[in-house]
Amino acid sequence: MKIILTHDVDRLGVAGDVVTVKDGYGRNYLIPRGYAVRWTKGGQKQIDQIAEARRRRAIQSLDEANAIQEALQANVLKIVKPAGENGRLFGSVTNAEIAEAALAATGKKVDRRTITLVSPIKSTGSYKAAAKLHDDVVATISIEVVAEKKKKK
């Protein structure tokens, strides 16, 4: 089955790619979740729209990506979350929270979809994450998760 990817899919391709997958994978997983649409002859227009959106969203210059990389690696992002007595968080730290902390610390916007965590952050402490800013630039982000201070009654 030929499909057009509408989102980046790990180990398959990026948005706008035309790929061939097994019928069941496309019909039961990719298409219902909105990751892909069936390929048609008129699908080229949709591919062009996806590629244009990706170009607008991407960081255009390598110099800008390097500047963001330096700013991210120079700072330790501090995220304050409510936690229990043993340091275990109520929930986990999300990529969106990391992107917000990066914006607050550096003044430079990082797309949450480019941030990759090795494992979910579910307790206080120091962690590392990676952000793919450009095809050639990957920034290592240092994260410090701190427990929120409890209010006294």
C-alpha positions in Angstrom: 0.0 0.0 0.0 1.4 3.4 -1.0 0.8 6.2 1.6 1.8 9.8 2.1 3.1 10.5 5.7 1.5 13.5 7.3 3.7 13.3 10.4 7.2 12.1 11.1 7.1 8.4 11.9 10.1 6.8 13.5 12.0 4.4 11.3 9.6 5.1 8.4 10.0 8.6 7.2 9.2 12.3 7.6 6.1 14.2 6.8 5.6 14.5 3.1 7.3 11.3 2.1 5.6 8.7 -0.1 6.3 5.2 1.3 5.1 1.7 0.7 3.9 -0.2 3.8 2.1 -3.4 4.5 -1.7 -3.1 4.0 -2.5 -3.8 7.7 0.0 -1.4 9.1 -1.3 1.4 6.9 -5.0 0.6 7.2 -5.1 -0.2 10.9 -2.4 2.0 12.4 -1.1 4.9 10.3 -4.2 6.1 8.6 -6.7 6.0 11.6 -4.2 7.9 13.8 -3.7 10.6 11.2 0.0 9.8 10.6 -0.7 9.1 6.9 -3.2 9.3 4.1 -3.7 7.0 1.1 -1.6 8.0 -1.9 -3.5 9.2 -5.0 -2.4 10.9 -8.2 -3.8 14.1 -6.8 -1.8 13.6 -3.6 1.2 15.6 -5.0 -0.6 18.8 -4.1 -0.9 17.6 -0.5 2.8 16.6 -0.5 3.7 20.1 -1.6 1.7 21.6 1.2 3.3 19.4 3.8 6.8 20.2 2.5 6.0 24.0 2.6 4.7 23.7 6.2 7.8 21.8 7.2 10.1 24.5 5.6 8.2 27.3 7.4 8.5 25.4 10.7 12.1 24.4 10.4 15.0 26.6 11.6 16.2 28.0 8.3 19.8 28.8 8.9 22.6 26.7 10.3 24.0 29.7 12.1 20.7 30.2 14.0 20.7 26.6 14.9 24.2 26.8 16.2 23.4 29.9 18.3 20.4 28.1 19.9 22.6 25.0 20.5 25.2 27.1 22.3 22.5 28.9 24.4 20.9 25.5 25.4 24.2 23.9 26.3 25.3 26.9 28.4 22.2 26.7 30.6 20.7 24.2 32.9 17.0 24.2 32.6 15.2 24.2 35.9 11.7 22.7 36.0 9.7 22.9 39.2 7.0 20.2 39.7 4.9 18.9 42.6 6.5 15.8 44.1 5.9 13.4 47.0 8.1 12.9 50.0 10.5 10.5 48.3 11.1 12.9 45.3 8.7 11.1 43.0 6.8 13.5 40.7 3.0 13.6 40.4 3.0 12.9 36.7 6.1 13.4 34.5 8.0 16.1 32.8 6.8 16.6 29.2 8.6 17.8 26.1 6.4 20.9 26.1 7.5 21.8 29.6 11.1 21.4 28.6 10.5 23.6 25.5 8.9 26.3 27.8 11.9 26.1 30.2 14.3 26.5 27.3 12.4 29.6 26.1 12.4 31.1 29.6 16.2 30.3 30.1 17.6 31.2 26.7 14.9 33.4 25.1 15.1 31.1 22.0 12.2 29.0 20.9 12.7 25.2 20.6 10.0 23.0 19.0 8.8 20.4 21.5 8.6 17.8 18.7 12.4 18.0 18.3 13.1 17.1 21.9 14.0 13.5 22.6 14.2 12.0 26.1 16.0 8.7 26.8 13.4 7.7 29.4 10.4 9.5 31.0 11.3 11.9 33.8 9.3 10.8 36.8 11.4 12.0 39.8 13.5 14.9 40.9 17.1 15.1 39.9 19.4 15.9 36.9 18.6 14.6 33.4 19.8 15.0 29.8 17.8 15.4 26.7 18.6 16.0 23.0 17.0 18.5 20.7 17.5 18.2 16.9 17.6 21.8 15.8 18.7 21.2 12.2 19.7 18.3 10.1 23.4 18.8 11.2 22.9 20.3 14.7 21.8 18.4 17.8 21.9 20.1 21.2 22.3 18.3 24.5 20.0 19.8 27.1 20.8 19.6 30.9 17.6 19.5 33.0 17.3 19.9 36.7 13.9 18.8 38.1 13.1 20.3 41.6 10.2 19.5 43.9 7.7 22.3 44.4 7.8 23.9 47.8 4.7 23.0 49.9 2.6 25.9 51.2 2.2 26.1 55.0 -1.3 26.4 56.4 
